[in-house]
Amino acid sequence: MQNKNLYVFTFFLFNTLISLAQQEKLISFEEVLNKVKEKNHAIKISEQDFKSAKADFNQTNSILLPSISISHTGISTTNPLMAFGSKLNQEILTASDFNPALLNDPDEIQNFATKIEIQQPLFNGDGIFMRKAAKAKMNAFELQTERTKEYMQLEVSKAYMQLQVAYKAVEVLEKAKEAAIENKKIAENSFKQGYMQRADILAVELHVTEVENQLLTVKSNVKNASDYIQFLMGDTSENILKPSTELTANVDLTVYTIELSENRADIEAMEKSAEAYANMHKANKMSYLPRLNAFGSYELHDEKLFGTNAKGYLIGAQLSLTIFEGFKRIGKTQKSRAELDKAEISLEQYKNQSQLDFNKAKRQLKDAENSLNLTNLAVEQSQEALRIRTNRFKQGLEKTSDLLISETQYLQKQLEYLQTVFNYNFTKAYVAFLTR
């Protein structure tokens, strides 16, 4: 007996903890959207892609800015050439050092050299266009990040409306359950008075069970929709979110007058991508031109560590031209030309596909609007039919099967109407997304 009481207490405590952990939390669409903009992983990944592309662009500063390096080298040598050169760099060479015996077999000498080197690009034609390509790529990723944020806003709208539909469906099914239970009581009273058969009672009980099963399903849908919104927000809490507003049909006729714009972020990103390929192709063609670079160095030599007794500098410029690389450059130029053509074709295809999707979405919106009106009318008609049959059923003038059919139809029409409202609102949001 004690074990049984302990089991009951543990089960009760477990359910209590779960219910406390999964409490409903009211949240508005604006709150969800702000948290998604701040913490959504897809947006963060897109931002990191942009930062990576920006870092690539920053690397191309090397074709404009000098390269500066400093080194300190210490050697100890008896190598004839190195020993003579070290004395010469230290400016300690004397006439006796030209003695052939000393030249051929010098004493050990130490040399410590500090060297500062500077290289300054003056003209690198291919580097200039590679920099332009990197900048176009960076701009493309920036636009893609912007489009990702716009897409996530659409996804938030969809998820939030799904949560609204789920809660409204729970409300509809709970009312349907109450009505079904009330009709069940009426049927049981009629059965006790001999006005109804056992088969009718079973049919009513079956209807109640079906409504209860549907109610359990839509309650699961509430949790699923809530979990998805929390996933979009990057939230790992156990709360069950509840929308602060109900789903309503917001018919907007001005949507039909909007046209597709090529200033859309994703289309502009494709254009920037094509621009990057164009500049890469130009860079490969410019690689046939000579490069001009300036260079210079300043050296300090001494026999002591970090000594500065002897000093010297070197400045100069180099004009270089690679004549032939075994068709390597020719192949790179041909490849970049093909990639440029592919990018331009892809851009044209993307524009055509965007226009196709936009036209289709506008037709779907019109269909959704028509369906909204018809479904709303169907709800009103089925509600009135159910009211009449329920009154007749209470008076014993209506068959149980006809009442159950009316109850089922009214429930189905309400759920269909909710789905139609969702379809219309989401399609309208999708059309706006395509034109943004």
C-alpha positions in Angstrom: 0.0 0.0 0.0 2.8 2.3 0.9 4.6 1.6 -2.5 1.3 2.4 -4.3 1.0 5.7 -2.5 4.6 6.5 -3.3 4.0 5.7 -6.9 1.0 8.0 -7.1 2.9 10.8 -5.3 5.9 10.4 -7.7 3.6 10.4 -10.7 1.8 13.5 -9.5 5.1 15.3 -8.7 6.5 14.4 -12.2 3.4 15.8 -14.0 3.5 18.9 -11.8 7.1 19.6 -12.7 6.5 19.1 -16.4 3.5 21.5 -16.3 5.6 24.1 -14.4 8.4 23.7 -16.9 6.1 24.0 -19.9 4.0 27.1 -19.0 2.4 29.2 -21.7 4.1 32.4 -22.5 2.4 35.2 -24.4 4.5 36.6 -27.2 3.9 39.1 -29.9 5.0 38.9 -33.5 7.3 41.9 -33.1 9.0 40.2 -30.1 9.6 37.0 -32.1 10.9 39.0 -35.1 13.3 41.1 -32.9 14.7 37.9 -31.2 15.1 36.2 -34.6 17.0 39.1 -36.0 19.2 39.0 -32.9 19.8 35.3 -32.3 18.8 33.3 -35.4 21.5 30.9 -36.5 20.9 31.2 -40.2 21.3 35.0 -40.0 24.5 34.7 -38.0 25.9 32.2 -40.5 25.1 34.6 -43.3 26.8 37.5 -41.4 29.9 35.4 -41.0 29.9 34.6 -44.7 29.9 38.4 -45.3 32.7 38.9 -42.8 34.8 36.2 -44.6 34.2 37.9 -47.9 35.1 41.3 -46.4 38.4 39.8 -45.1 39.2 38.5 -48.6 38.6 42.0 -49.9 40.9 43.5 -47.2 43.6 41.2 -48.3 43.6 42.9 -51.7 44.9 46.0 -50.1 48.3 44.4 -50.7 48.3 45.6 -54.3 48.1 49.2 -53.1 50.0 49.3 -49.8 53.7 48.5 -49.2 55.0 45.2 -47.7 57.4 45.9 -44.9 59.5 43.3 -43.1 62.3 43.4 -40.5 64.8 40.7 -39.6 68.0 40.3 -37.5 70.4 37.6 -38.5 73.5 36.4 -36.7 76.3 34.2 -38.2 79.7 32.9 -37.3 81.8 31.7 -40.2 85.2 30.8 -41.6 83.9 30.5 -45.1 86.3 32.7 -47.2 83.6 34.4 -49.2 81.2 34.9 -46.3 84.0 36.1 -44.0 85.3 38.7 -46.6 81.7 39.8 -47.3 80.9 40.2 -43.5 84.0 42.4 -43.0 83.0 44.4 -46.0 79.5 44.9 -44.7 80.8 45.9 -41.3 83.1 48.4 -42.9 86.2 47.0 -41.1 88.1 45.7 -44.2 91.9 46.7 -44.2 94.7 46.2 -46.7 96.0 43.3 -44.8 92.8 41.4 -45.4 93.7 41.2 -49.1 96.6 38.8 -48.1 95.9 35.7 -50.1 96.7 33.5 -47.1 94.0 35.3 -45.1 91.6 35.4 -48.0 91.9 31.6 -48.4 91.9 30.7 -44.8 90.3 33.5 -42.8 89.9 33.6 -39.0 86.4 33.0 -37.6 84.2 36.1 -37.8 80.8 37.0 -36.4 78.3 39.2 -38.2 75.0 40.5 -36.9 72.7 42.1 -39.5 69.5 44.0 -39.0 67.6 44.4 -42.3 64.4 46.4 -43.1 62.8 45.6 -46.5 60.1 47.4 -48.3 58.3 46.3 -51.4 55.8 48.7 -53.1 53.5 47.6 -56.0 53.4 50.4 -58.7 51.3 48.7 -61.4 49.7 45.2 -61.2 46.9 45.2 -63.7 45.6 41.8 -62.8 45.7 42.7 -59.1 43.5 45.8 -59.6 40.7 43.7 -61.2 41.1 41.0 -58.6 40.5 43.6 -56.0 37.4 44.8 -57.9 36.2 41.1 -58.0 36.7 40.7 -54.3 34.7 43.9 -53.6 31.9 42.7 -55.8 31.9 39.4 -54.0 31.8 41.1 -50.7 28.8 43.2 -51.8 27.1 40.1 -53.0 27.4 38.5 -49.6 26.2 41.6 -47.9 23.1 41.6 -50.1 22.6 37.9 -49.5 22.7 38.6 -45.7 20.0 41.2 -46.2 17.9 38.7 -48.2 18.4 36.1 -45.5 17.0 38.5 -43.0 14.0 39.2 -45.3 13.4 35.5 -45.7 13.6 34.8 -42.0 11.0 37.6 -41.5 8.7 35.6 -44.0 9.5 32.4 -42.1 8.6 34.1 -38.8 5.3 35.3 -40.3 4.6 31.7 -41.4 5.5 30.1 -38.1 3.6 32.7 -36.0 0.5 32.2 -38.1 0.8 28.4 -37.8 0.9 28.9 -34.0 -2.2 31.1 -34.3 -4.0 28.5 -36.4 -3.0 25.8 -33.9 -4.4 27.7 -30.9 -7.6 28.6 -32.8 -8.1 25.0 -33.8 -7.8 23.9 -30.2 -10.5 26.5 -29.3 -12.7 25.2 -32.1 -12.3 21.6 -31.1 -12.9 22.2 -27.4 -16.2 23.9 -28.3 -17.0 21.0 -30.6 -16.1 18.6 -27.8 -18.5 20.4 -25.4 -21.3 20.3 -28.0 -20.6 16.6 -28.7 -20.7 15.8 -25.0 -23.9 17.8 -24.5 -25.6 15.9 -27.4 -24.3 12.7 -25.9 -26.2 13.5 -22.7 -29.4 14.2 -24.7 -28.9 10.9 -26.6 -28.4 9.0 -23.4 -31.6 10.5 -21.9 -33.5 9.6 -25.0 -32.1 6.1 -24.9 -33.3 5.7 -21.3 -36.8 6.8 -22.3 -36.8 4.3 -25.2 -36.7 6.8 -28.0 -33.3 5.8 -29.3 -31.4 2.6 -30.1 -28.1 1.4 -28.6 -26.4 1.8 -32.1 -27.2 5.5 -32.0 -25.6 5.9 -28.6 -22.5 4.1 -29.9 -22.4 6.4 -32.9 -22.5 9.5 -30.6 -19.8 8.1 -28.4 -17.6 7.4 -31.4 -18.1 11.0 -32.5 -17.0 12.3 -29.1 -13.9 10.0 -29.3 -13.0 11.3 -32.7 -13.3 14.9 -31.6 -11.1 14.1 -28.6 -8.5 12.5 -30.8 -8.5 15.6 -33.1 -8.1 17.8 -30.1 -5.0 15.9 -28.9 -3.5 16.2 -32.4 -4.0 20.0 -32.6 -2.6 20.4 -29.0 0.5 18.6 -30.3 0.5 21.0 -33.2 0.6 23.8 -30.7 3.8 22.4 -29.1 5.4 21.7 -32.5 4.7 25.3 -33.8 5.9 26.7 -30.5 9.1 24.7 -30.6 9.8 25.8 -34.2 9.4 29.5 -33.3 11.8 29.0 -30.4 14.2 27.3 -32.8 14.1 30.3 -35.1 14.7 32.6 -32.1 17.7 30.4 -30.9 15.8 29.8 -27.6 16.1 26.5 -25.7 13.6 27.1 -22.9 10.7 24.7 -22.2 7.9 27.4 -22.4 5.0 26.9 -24.7 4.6 30.1 -26.7 1.1 31.6 -27.2 0.5 34.4 -29.7 -0.8 37.6 -28.2 -3.1 38.2 -31.2 -5.5 35.9 -33.0 -5.4 35.0 -36.7 -7.6 37.2 -38.8 -7.9 37.6 -42.6 -6.4 40.9 -43.7 -7.6 41.4 -47.2 -5.5 43.9 -49.1 -6.3 44.7 -52.7 -3.3 46.9 -53.2 -1.1 43.8 -53.4 -2.3 43.1 -56.9 -0.9 46.3 -58.2 2.6 45.7 -57.0 5.2 44.7 -59.7 8.4 42.7 -59.4 11.5 44.9 -58.8 15.0 44.1 -60.0 16.3 46.0 -56.9 15.5 43.0 -54.8 18.4 42.0 -52.6 18.8 38.5 -54.0 18.7 39.7 -57.6 21.2 42.4 -56.9 23.4 39.8 -55.2 23.3 37.7 -58.4 24.3 40.8 -60.4 27.2 41.5 -58.1 28.3 37.8 -58.4 28.3 38.2 -62.2 30.3 41.4 -61.8 32.8 39.5 -59.7 33.2 36.9 -62.5 33.6 39.7 -65.1 36.4 41.3 -63.1 38.1 37.9 -62.6 38.1 37.4 -66.3 39.6 40.9 -66.9 42.2 40.1 -64.2 43.2 37.0 -66.1 43.5 39.0 -69.4 45.6 41.7 -67.6 48.1 39.1 -66.4 49.6 39.3 -69.9 50.8 42.8 -69.1 54.1 43.5 -67.3 54.2 44.2 -63.5 56.1 47.2 -62.1 57.2 47.0 -58.4 59.6 49.2 -56.4 61.7 47.8 -53.6 64.2 49.0 -51.0 66.1 47.8 -48.0 68.1 49.3 -45.2 70.8 47.2 -43.4 72.8 47.5 -40.2 75.9 45.3 -39.7 78.1 44.8 -36.6 80.2 42.1 -35.0 78.1 42.6 -31.8 74.4 41.6 -31.3 72.1 44.4 -32.4 75.1 46.5 -33.3 74.8 49.5 -35.7 78.4 50.4 -36.7 77.9 49.9 -40.4 74.8 51.1 -42.4 73.7 50.8 -46.0 70.6 51.0 -48.2 69.4 49.7 -51.5 66.5 51.0 -53.6 65.3 50.0 -57.0 62.4 49.0 -59.3 61.6 45.9 -61.2 59.6 45.5 -64.4 58.7 41.9 -65.0 56.8 40.1 -67.7 56.0 36.4 -67.8 56.1 35.4 -71.5 54.8 31.8 -71.4 53.5 29.5 -68.7 52.8 26.4 -70.7 49.2 27.4 -71.5 48.4 27.9 -67.8 47.3 31.5 -68.3 45.4 30.6 -71.5 43.5 27.9 -69.7 42.7 30.2 -66.7 41.4 32.9 -69.1 39.2 30.4 -70.9 37.9 29.1 -67.6 37.1 32.6 -66.3 35.3 33.3 -69.6 33.1 30.2 -69.2 32.4 31.1 -65.6 31.4 34.6 -66.6 29.1 33.3 -69.3 27.6 30.9 -66.8 27.0 33.6 -64.2 25.3 35.9 -66.8 23.0 33.0 -68.0 22.3 32.1 -64.4 21.3 35.7 -63.6 19.0 35.8 -66.6 17.4 32.5 -65.6 17.0 33.7 -62.0 15.2 36.9 -63.1 12.9 34.8 -65.3 12.3 32.4 -62.5 11.6 35.2 -60.1 9.0 36.7 -62.5 7.4 33.3 -62.9 7.2 32.8 -59.2 5.8 36.2 -58.7 3.0 35.8 -61.3 2.2 32.4 -59.8 2.0 33.8 -56.3 -0.3 36.6 -57.4 -2.7 34.1 -59.0 -2.5 31.9 -55.8 -3.4 35.0 -53.8 -6.4 35.7 -55.9 -7.5 32.0 -55.5 -6.9 32.2 -51.8 -9.1 35.4 -51.6 -11.9 33.6 -53.4 -11.6 30.5 -51.3 -11.6 32.8 -48.2 -15.0 34.2 -49.1 -16.5 30.8 -50.1 -15.2 29.0 -47.0 -16.5 31.7 -44.7 -19.9 31.3 -46.3 -19.7 27.5 -45.9 -19.0 28.0 -42.2 -22.1 30.2 -41.8 -24.3 27.7 -43.7 -23.0 24.7 -41.8 -23.4 26.5 -38.5 -27.0 27.3 -39.3 -27.7 23.7 -40.5 -26.2 22.4 -37.2 -28.3 24.8 -35.1 -31.5 23.6 -36.8 -30.7 19.9 -36.5 -29.6 20.3 -32.9 -33.0 21.9 -32.0 -34.8 19.2 -33.8 -32.7 16.5 -32.2 -33.6 17.8 -28.7 -37.2 17.5 -29.7 -36.7 14.0 -31.0 -37.4 15.0 -34.5 -33.9 14.4 -36.0 -31.9 11.3 -36.7 -28.7 10.8 -34.7 -26.8 10.2 -37.9 -27.9 13.4 -39.5 -26.9 15.4 -36.4 -23.5 13.8 -36.3 -23.0 14.6 -40.0 -23.9 18.2 -39.3 -21.6 18.4 -36.4 -18.7 16.9 -38.4 -19.4 19.2 -41.4 -19.5 22.3 -39.1 -16.2 21.3 -37.5 -14.5 20.6 -40.8 -15.7 23.9 -42.3 -14.3 25.8 -39.3 -10.9 24.1 -39.6 -11.0 24.6 -43.4 -11.7 28.3 -42.8 -8.7 28.6 -40.4 -6.5 27.0 -43.0 -7.8 29.3 -45.7 -7.1 32.3 -43.6 -3.6 31.1 -43.1 -3.2 30.4 -46.8 -4.4 33.9 -47.7 -2.2 35.7 -45.2 0.9 33.7 -45.9 0.5 34.1 -49.7 0.1 37.8 -49.3 3.2 37.9 -47.1 5.0 35.8 -49.8 4.0 38.2 -52.6 5.3 41.1 -50.5 8.6 39.1 -50.0 9.0 38.6 -53.7 8.6 42.3 -54.3 10.6 43.6 -51.4 
